Amino acid sequence: MTETAPSELADALLAGDRRALARSITLVESTRADHRAEAVALLDAVLPATGKAVRVGITGTPGAGKSTFVEELGTRLTGEGHRLAVLAIDPSSRRSGGSILGDKTRMERLARDPQAFIRPSPSGGALGGVARRTREAGLLCEAAGFDVVVVETVGVGQSEVAVADMVDCFVLLAAPGGGDELQGIKRGIMELADVVVVNKADGDLQPAATRAVADYQHAVHLLRPKHPGWQVPVLPVSALTGTGVDETWTAIEGCVDHLRETGDLTKLRSSQAVAWMWDEIRETLLDSFRRDPSVAARWPEIETAVRDGRLSPASAARTLLGDEEDRS
């Protein structure tokens, strides 16, 4: 993967070398055991330089215009002197494992911006479309000097808590559609939102967008506040014309400032770090379990038995786990 020692790669990363950043993210995304060891050493080396960025998660229903919105917001932020990193999570095919990875094509202006860094990553089938190493990629971007890190998710409506657990402010992007559109948003996702944006509030869709804003405002008032003292704003936006984009960033900054002033930002990030540790433990244990020779030997037979209905999933799991425990 790399002929450069983790310490040398860390030095280049901290100096703002974009190629070092790209190589570092590739390293942390690798599943090879030797690469994982290097990645851990790299993360430990740059950790003191992280934590200064505003971390924003953006999700929404397909067709809501997430990429267009991110590009418009990002272009304005870099114009104001910010350095922006976008971690765009692309859906991986469950059949082939392939990924479209087309975000640089969809964000042409931002891709050419020297103050922006776009990194498309395959989700690998992870719940909520969040790549396994997105957290680590975000820290590397912060270490490289990017002061705003945006995670754009697939928006499939499943387990978006994964991205909410790695950002300071979680933005839900919706398209006009009023009550019908609201029905398509799970309550759990609404409860995660810190800011709600109704996109495409322009042209013929303006009346529908106005109705959708009213519907979402009513919905958020019925929910228990995610953060005490913070009222979730619902904003009409047109990423196409730029209307409402500045107001959205003001709302995001307002949310982060509120958390910082109440001391909740430190608590939030601390709890996220602990949750990350447990996620890492679970993933590492699962990887180790799958690589165990005795498990690998019986896996096809037992999986076939489950598939054919001859063995219950619970019994199959206990059998495989028992095999692994017997070897311990």
N, C-alpha and C positions, 0 to 999 in steps of 0.2 A: 504493500500500500504506500508506504513512505520510507524513503531512505534517511529522512530527517528525524533526529531524536525529538521526543515530545517537548523537551526543554527548548530546543532551537525553534520548533514550530510555534511554541507558546510565545517566544520573544518576537517572532515575525508577526504573529497574530496581534499581540499587544501594540505593535508599531502600526497597526492598521493595514497590513498587507492583505489585499483582497484575495490574492491567490492562496495565501496561507489560510484564510478563512474558509475558502471553498474546499481546500484539502482537509482542513480540520473537520468540517461537517461530514465529508465523505468518510473520514476515519471513524467518527462516532456512529455513523450509520452502518458500518460494517459489522457482520455477525461473527467474524472469525475471532477465536479466543485471543490470539496474539494482538490483534487490532484492538479488541476491547480493553486489554491491559494498557496499551498505549493511550487509548482514549481516556481512560480513568486518570492516568498520570497527567495528561494534557489538561483535563478539567480541573484537577487539583491545583495545577500551576497557575491557571488564569482565574480561579474563583475569586480571589481578592479584588479583581478589577470589574466584577459584575455587580448587578443590583442597582445601577443608576438609571436604567432605561425605564420608560413607560411601556408596560406590556399590555397589549390589546388583543383580544380574541374577537374574530368576526365570523359569524355563522348566519345561516339563513336558508330558506327553501330554494331548491333549484330554480333558476330563472329570475331570481330576485335582483341580479346584477351585482353580485359581490365583487367580481374582478374589476368591473367598471368603477364601482364605488371606491375600492382600494386604490386604484390608479389615480383617481381624481383627488382623493384625500392625500395620498402619498406625494403627488406632485406639488400640492400646496404646502405640505410640511417641509419638503426639501427646499422649496422657494423661500421659506421663512428661516432657513439655516439648520433645520434638523437633519440628522442622518438616519435614514429609515431602512430597516431590514424587514422583508416580507417572507415569511415561511408559508408557502402555499401548498397545502396538502391535497394531492391529486388522488382520485379513486383508483385503487388497484383492482384489476380483474380477479374475481374469485376463481375463475377457471384457469387463466394463464399466468396470473400474477403480474401481468403487464400493466403499465400506467401511461396515461396520455401525456402528462408532464408538459402541458401547453400554456402555463401561466405567463411565461415570458412573451409568448405570441399574443396573448390576450392583453398584456400590459406593455405595449410597445414603447410608449413614452417613458414610463417608469424604468423600463429595462435599459434605456439609453442614458438615464440620469446618473451622473457620477456619484451623487450623494445617496443613491439607493442601491440596495442589494436584494435581489429576488432569488430565492432558492426553492424551486419546486421539488417536492419529495413524495414518493409513493406512500400511500397509507399502509400498504402491506396487509390490508384487510382488518386493521385495528378498529375497534369500536369507535364510532363517532368520526371516523376518517382522520384520526390523529396519528401521525407517524410515531413509531416507538421512540425515536430519538429526538423528537421535536423540542423537548425541554432542554436537552443538551445543546442543540443547535442554537436555541435562543440565547443561552448563556455565552456561547462562543461569539455570537453577534454583538452582545453587550461588551465583551472583552475587547472586541475589535473597534469599539468606539461608537457603535450605533445607539442613539439615545431613544429611539422608538422602535419597538419590535412588534410586528403585527403577525398573528397566526390566522390565516384564512382557512377554514375547514370546508370539507365537502358539503356539509349541510344536509346530511341524510336523515337527521332527526333521531339518531340513536346515540345515547351515551355522550352527549355534548359536554357532560360534566368533566370529561377528560381534558378538554381545552380550557374550561372554566377554572380548573385546578392548576393552571400554569400561567394565568394572566391576572393583571390588576383590574381590568375593566372588560366586561364581556358584552359585546354589541350584537344584538339580534337584528338582522336585516330582513325586511319583508317587502313583498310586492303588493300593489293595490289589489283589493279584492274584498274588503270589508269583512263581514261576518264569515263568508265562505272561506276566505284565506285564514282567518283566525282559527277555524275548525281544524285546519291542517297543521297547526302548531301545537305540539304537546305541552301540557301544563308544566311539566318538568323543565322544559327549555325556557318557558316564560319566566319561571321562578329563578333561573340562572341569570337572566338579563339584567345588566346595569343601565343600559341605554337601548331603546328601541328606535329603529330607523325605518320609515316607510319610504322606499325608493320609488323612482319613476313618477314622482309627483309633478308631472308636466303634461302639456297638451291635452289630448282626449282623456288621459287617465287622471287628470287633476281632481275631478269630482270624486272618483273612486278612492283616490289617495286621501282626500279629506275625510271621507267616511271611515276609511281604515284607521286613520290616526285617532278618531273618536272612539272606535271600537277597542283599540289597543290601550288607550288611556283608561277606559272603563275596566279593562281586564287587569291592568297592573294595579289599579286601586283595590281590587278584590283580593290581591295576593299579599301574603305576609312579606314585609320589607326584607330584602336580602341583607342589607346593611342598615342598622339603626340610624335614623336621621337622614337617609338618602332616599329621595323620591325619584323613581325611575322616570326620566323624561322620554316622551314619544315625539319624534321629530319628522316632519315631511321633508324629503330630500329629492333632488333630481341630480343624479350623478352625471347625467348627460349635459345639463346646463350649468352645473356647479352650485345651484341654489341649495342652501341648507347644509353644505359640506363644512363650512367654517363653524356653523353652530354646533354641528356634531362633534367636532374636535374640542370645542369649548365645553361641551357636556362631558366628554371623556376626561378632559383635564379636571373638570369640576368634581367628577367622581373620585379620581385619584387623589386630588387635594383634600377632599373630605376624609378619605381613608387615612391619609397622612396626618391630618390635624387631630383625628380622634385616636391615633395610635393603632388603628385597625390594619393599616397596610403592613406594618411589621409583623403583626400576628398572622395575617393572611399568608404572607410569604413564608413564614416559619412553618405553618401548618401544611402548606403546599410542599415544602421541602421534605417534611416527614412522610407525607403521602407518596411522594416521589420515591423515597427510600423503600417503602413497602412494595410499591409497584415493581421496583428493580429486583427486590428479593423474590417476588412471585414469578417474574419473568425468568430470572436466573435459575430458580428451582425447576420451572417447567422445562427450560432448555436442557438442564442437567438430566431430568427425568427422561426426556425424549431420546437423549444420547446414550442412556444406559443400555448395555448390550443385551441383557435379559429382557428388558422392555421392548427393545427394537426387534428381538427375535419373535416375540409372541404378538406384537402389535397387529400385523395383518390378519392373523387368525381370529383374534378377539374382535377386531373391528368388523370383520365379515360376519361374525356371529351376532353382533349388535345390529348390523345392517339387515340381516335376515330375520331378526326377531327371535333368535334362539337364546339370546342373553340380554338381560336388562342393562342399560347404560350404567346404573349404580353398581351392579354386580361386576361388570367389566372393569370399571374404575378400581374397585376394591381388589380385584384379581391382579391387575397391573401394579397397583401400589404395593400389594403384598409381595409380589415378586421383587420389587425394588427394595422393600424393607428387609426381605430375607437375605439380600446380598450385602446389606449395610452392616 
